[in-house]
Amino acid sequence: MAPGPIAVVFLLVFGVVVGAFWLFVQRPEQQSQQALHRRLKGELVLEEEDEAQPALVEVPRQQARRLEGLAAQAGGGFLHYLAVQLERADMDLPPLRLAAMAAGTGVVCAILFARLSPLWVVAIPLGLAAGWLPIAWVRMKANRRVTKFEEQFPEAIDLMARALRAGHAMTTGLALVAEELPDPVGAEFRLVYDRQNFGMSMPDALRHFADRVPLLDARFFVTAVLTQRESGGNLAEILDNLGDVIRQRFRVKRQIKVVTAHARLTGWVLVFMPVVIALAMAIVAPDHILTLVRDPLGIQMTFVALFLWLVGYLAIRRLVNVEY
């Protein structure tokens, strides 16, 4: 088969895979995040902050860059996604620079794989796919930071409850958590304290906290505090009960991870094994894999294999993603 038809087949297969991934994975996640954002806002949407609240001119330069600078640079959907991941990972890096790093990594890896293997129709897309590695590294750091926050969060709630029981105000409890507990809990509560201290209302600062921390426990905390501020009640007792609930949910989550560990490991092996084998064959024995792009039956087999690979990935992902 001539290079022209090979390129057409590759682009067609690549477009089908990417389109299916966006349709069945990315799009549902984006819709669920948008629905959750609308539920959180609900009737609590206020006027624009520039008109209703004084500017946060006294926030330190690093925090201001992380809070407003990243969001200002993230105008598009992909850049907004990168900005959210960078903020959750607590990395002082513009999203445009991360996107440039990903693009540069993909181009360099594509050129390197193309030089190592004569089967460029396989080497180039694998090299371009390697451009996702910097973004995956940032996501890994963000997930680790969120997991650490989840572990420390009950202790922060208990400290606030003790401060309220001792007669201190809510803002004093936030300051105690920011000073006494390590990062990431201390840093996130310090951000809430600084925002309300420099002019933002407490409800708005808490809502920003719920948007910034992608945990259901954080939304429980914000909902409990805002409800108590509107209807009254013993906030210390509410926080004690909330801390117990969060600990129980954390135990359930750990138990779910233990039960699904084998399935998750099997899923990773099944997902990455075809890619690794294809890469190894493209480098070591390219003549064997050329059949998949030269023979018409091989092209059909490639389409079927990619479709089944995507279906298997989605099925395993659905099985191990247990709601609790």
C-alpha positions as MATLAB code, in Angstrom:
seq = 'MAPGPIAVVFLLVFGVVVGAFWLFVQRPEQQSQQALHRRLKGELVLEEEDEAQPALVEVPRQQARRLEGLAAQAGGGFLHYLAVQLERADMDLPPLRLAAMAAGTGVVCAILFARLSPLWVVAIPLGLAAGWLPIAWVRMKANRRVTKFEEQFPEAIDLMARALRAGHAMTTGLALVAEELPDPVGAEFRLVYDRQNFGMSMPDALRHFADRVPLLDARFFVTAVLTQRESGGNLAEILDNLGDVIRQRFRVKRQIKVVTAHARLTGWVLVFMPVVIALAMAIVAPDHILTLVRDPLGIQMTFVALFLWLVGYLAIRRLVNVEY';
ca = [
       0.000    0.000    0.000;
       1.367    3.447   -0.896;
       2.250    5.999    1.837;
      -0.776    8.116    0.888;
      -3.458    5.520    1.683;
      -1.527    4.511    4.812;
      -1.662    8.080    6.105;
      -5.387    8.268    5.320;
      -6.055    5.029    7.180;
      -3.996    6.158   10.149;
      -5.767    9.517   10.366;
      -9.147    7.811   10.093;
      -8.356    5.287   12.848;
      -6.839    7.960   15.040;
      -9.882   10.192   14.577;
     -12.261    7.362   15.435;
     -10.369    6.494   18.631;
     -10.039   10.091   19.785;
     -13.666   10.839   18.950;
     -14.901    7.791   20.825;
     -12.736    8.658   23.824;
     -14.124   12.187   23.913;
     -17.709   11.009   23.414;
     -17.733    8.248   26.020;
     -15.179    9.506   28.594;
     -14.380   13.207   28.407;
     -17.853   14.494   27.533;
     -19.707   12.694   30.395;
     -17.107   13.920   32.881;
     -17.440   17.501   31.657;
     -21.237   17.301   31.828;
     -21.169   15.917   35.376;
     -18.760   18.641   36.498;
     -20.941   21.333   34.943;
     -24.066   19.895   36.575;
     -22.341   19.771   39.955;
     -21.145   23.347   39.513;
     -24.692   24.497   38.756;
     -26.040   22.659   41.821;
     -23.403   24.239   44.030;
     -24.179   27.703   42.757;
     -27.975   27.296   42.709;
     -29.647   30.268   44.250;
     -26.448   31.510   45.840;
     -25.162   33.256   42.713;
     -24.335   36.842   43.582;
     -23.366   39.874   41.553;
     -19.990   40.101   39.899;
     -17.199   40.252   42.456;
     -15.686   43.321   40.830;
     -18.844   45.304   41.652;
     -19.881   43.735   44.965;
     -16.563   43.022   46.713;
     -13.384   45.065   47.151;
     -10.357   43.935   45.202;
      -7.927   41.563   46.888;
      -5.048   43.973   46.491;
      -3.317   42.828   49.653;
      -3.087   39.144   48.781;
       0.553   38.067   48.425;
       1.941   37.958   44.907;
       2.282   34.190   44.711;
      -1.251   33.555   45.944;
      -2.693   36.220   43.653;
      -0.983   34.630   40.671;
      -2.318   31.220   41.638;
      -5.860   32.453   42.295;
      -6.549   34.981   39.599;
      -3.629   34.651   37.175;
      -4.217   31.037   36.260;
      -7.929   31.563   35.762;
      -7.282   34.659   33.634;
      -4.879   32.791   31.371;
      -7.214   29.824   31.021;
      -9.618   31.163   28.462;
     -10.332   27.931   26.602;
     -11.614   24.588   27.740;
      -8.280   22.760   27.544;
      -6.341   25.608   29.168;
      -8.986   25.824   31.870;
      -8.526   22.110   32.530;
      -4.752   22.599   32.814;
      -5.223   25.592   35.120;
      -7.481   23.576   37.433;
      -4.977   20.718   37.601;
      -2.085   23.106   38.273;
      -4.014   24.832   41.035;
      -4.930   21.529   42.670;
      -1.294   20.428   42.435;
      -0.198   23.773   43.965;
       2.251   24.393   41.123;
       3.212   27.945   40.169;
       3.224   27.238   36.424;
       1.154   28.959   33.725;
      -1.134   26.583   31.821;
       0.186   27.840   28.493;
       3.686   26.789   29.496;
       2.455   23.340   30.491;
       0.687   23.017   27.129;
       3.911   24.036   25.366;
       5.861   21.461   27.374;
       3.366   18.759   26.395;
       3.535   19.721   22.708;
       7.333   19.813   22.757;
       7.530   16.411   24.453;
       5.190   14.912   21.872;
       7.150   16.277   18.911;
      10.525   15.165   20.323;
       9.243   11.670   21.133;
       7.615   11.361   17.691;
      10.898   12.246   15.961;
      12.823    9.855   18.205;
      10.439    6.943   17.619;
      10.410    7.637   13.876;
      14.217    7.399   13.806;
      14.213    4.167   15.818;
      11.555    2.428   13.740;
      10.923    2.527    9.986;
       7.214    2.033   10.668;
       6.434    5.718   10.969;
       2.673    5.172   10.816;
       2.912    3.606   14.294;
       5.936    5.421   15.714;
       4.697    8.958   15.082;
       1.285    8.626   16.811;
       2.923    6.845   19.766;
       5.438    9.654   20.034;
       2.718   12.287   19.887;
       0.792   10.388   22.557;
       3.862   10.709   24.787;
       3.129   14.438   24.883;
       0.486   13.640   27.499;
       3.221   12.647   29.990;
       3.775   16.181   31.467;
       0.020   16.598   31.941;
      -0.216   13.124   33.485;
       2.569   14.063   35.900;
       0.696   17.208   36.968;
      -2.515   15.191   37.382;
      -0.660   12.662   39.525;
       0.647   15.416   41.795;
      -2.822   16.958   42.001;
      -4.418   13.615   42.904;
      -1.791   12.962   45.558;
      -2.364   16.383   47.065;
      -6.138   15.880   47.078;
      -5.707   12.467   48.724;
      -3.482   13.973   51.398;
      -6.027   16.734   51.953;
      -8.749   14.114   52.387;
      -6.693   12.383   55.070;
      -6.040   15.621   56.990;
      -9.509   17.125   56.597;
     -11.165   15.409   59.632;
      -8.377   16.714   61.864;
      -8.981   20.243   60.562;
     -12.703   19.962   61.301;
     -11.996   18.698   64.835;
      -9.622   21.613   65.443;
     -12.253   24.101   64.293;
     -14.873   22.439   66.488;
     -12.588   22.697   69.529;
     -11.907   26.357   68.769;
     -15.644   27.089   68.528;
     -16.304   25.160   71.726;
     -13.672   27.307   73.465;
     -15.576   30.456   72.465;
     -13.598   31.567   69.422;
     -15.156   32.850   66.210;
     -15.281   30.991   62.932;
     -12.497   33.107   61.464;
     -10.273   32.292   64.418;
     -10.883   28.599   63.807;
      -9.828   29.042   60.183;
      -6.657   30.819   61.290;
      -5.832   28.047   63.783;
      -6.195   25.382   61.091;
      -4.021   27.427   58.725;
      -1.298   27.826   61.351;
      -1.342   24.455   63.115;
      -1.864   21.943   60.314;
       0.583   21.219   57.484;
      -0.079   21.535   53.794;
      -2.288   20.985   51.876;
      -5.014   21.524   54.503;
      -3.167   24.430   56.085;
      -2.605   26.131   52.738;
      -6.221   25.772   51.604;
      -7.669   27.098   54.857;
      -5.100   29.903   54.844;
      -6.446   30.851   51.439;
     -10.004   30.964   52.801;
      -8.889   33.046   55.777;
      -6.904   35.487   53.613;
      -9.768   35.965   51.190;
     -12.310   36.846   53.850;
      -9.698   38.888   55.712;
      -9.067   41.070   52.650;
     -12.700   41.858   51.930;
     -14.458   38.812   50.492;
     -17.513   37.653   52.392;
     -17.264   34.381   54.308;
     -19.959   32.602   52.196;
     -18.156   33.501   48.967;
     -14.786   32.405   50.348;
     -16.273   29.073   51.396;
     -17.907   28.579   47.990;
     -14.559   29.194   46.291;
     -13.068   26.636   48.665;
     -15.712   24.069   47.620;
     -15.022   24.754   43.939;
     -11.260   24.501   44.392;
     -11.183   21.244   46.384;
     -12.709   18.387   44.322;
     -14.019   16.440   47.305;
     -17.561   15.723   48.396;
     -16.419   16.103   52.017;
     -15.403   19.716   51.355;
     -18.854   20.425   49.935;
     -20.428   18.822   53.003;
     -18.365   21.155   55.180;
     -19.287   24.283   53.213;
     -22.983   23.338   53.127;
     -23.027   22.701   56.882;
     -21.352   26.017   57.720;
     -23.531   28.065   55.359;
     -26.709   26.381   56.607;
     -25.739   27.080   60.215;
     -25.029   30.735   59.411;
     -28.519   31.121   57.937;
     -30.607   29.004   60.307;
     -28.506   28.935   63.474;
     -27.550   26.003   65.668;
     -24.543   24.562   67.454;
     -21.800   24.683   64.827;
     -19.302   22.839   67.034;
     -21.643   19.853   67.354;
     -22.364   19.953   63.618;
     -18.651   19.861   62.848;
     -18.115   16.970   65.275;
     -20.794   14.930   63.534;
     -19.428   15.909   60.132;
     -15.935   14.792   61.160;
     -17.277   11.376   62.168;
     -19.141   11.036   58.852;
     -16.015   11.957   56.865;
     -13.932    9.405   58.758;
     -16.496    6.690   58.063;
     -16.600    7.610   54.362;
     -12.807    7.550   54.243;
     -12.768    4.044   55.724;
     -15.332    2.902   53.160;
     -13.258    4.417   50.368;
     -10.128    2.614   51.532;
     -12.058   -0.641   51.744;
     -13.354   -0.159   48.201;
      -9.802    0.419   46.967;
      -8.672   -2.819   48.620;
     -11.539   -4.824   47.121;
     -11.077   -3.396   43.606;
      -7.257   -3.436   43.612;
      -7.040   -6.636   41.554;
      -9.558   -5.382   38.999;
      -7.802   -2.035   38.654;
      -4.416   -3.685   38.182;
      -5.901   -6.031   35.587;
      -7.424   -3.059   33.784;
      -4.114   -1.200   33.604;
      -2.338   -4.297   32.288;
      -4.982   -4.934   29.625;
      -5.015   -1.283   28.553;
      -1.263   -0.782   28.228;
      -0.199   -4.260   27.068;
      -1.359   -3.788   23.404;
       0.363   -0.414   23.218;
       3.626   -1.739   24.632;
       3.578   -4.774   22.358;
       2.852   -2.635   19.286;
       5.690   -0.258   20.178;
       8.115   -3.123   20.768;
       7.208   -4.796   17.467;
       7.492   -1.496   15.576;
      11.067   -1.126   16.849;
      12.297   -4.738   16.882;
      10.394   -6.397   14.023;
       8.544   -3.806   11.925;
       7.940   -6.263    9.072;
       5.570   -8.307   11.233;
       3.364   -5.356   12.087;
       3.384   -3.898    8.557;
       0.733   -6.456    7.667;
      -1.769   -4.476    9.729;
      -1.365   -1.443    7.450;
      -0.571   -3.050    4.092;
      -3.096   -5.848    3.877;
      -6.808   -4.930    3.640;
      -7.675   -7.646    6.144;
      -5.020   -6.281    8.492;
      -6.597   -2.819    8.329;
      -9.982   -4.288    9.214;
      -8.408   -6.200   12.098;
      -6.826   -2.966   13.324;
     -10.196   -1.196   13.354;
     -11.830   -4.066   15.237;
      -8.943   -4.318   17.712;
      -9.016   -0.582   18.482;
     -12.777   -0.668   18.948;
     -12.629   -3.676   21.296;
      -9.696   -2.105   23.162;
     -11.729    1.045   23.794;
     -14.820   -0.935   24.825;
     -12.767   -3.019   27.257;
     -11.202    0.076   28.777;
     -14.587    1.720   29.302;
     -16.080   -1.478   30.751;
     -13.258   -1.968   33.258;
     -13.347    1.712   34.172;
     -17.055    1.468   34.865;
     -16.653   -1.682   36.969;
     -13.938   -0.305   39.267;
     -15.518    3.155   39.622;
     -17.710    2.337   42.638;
     -19.941    5.111   43.963;
     -19.972    5.371   47.748;
];
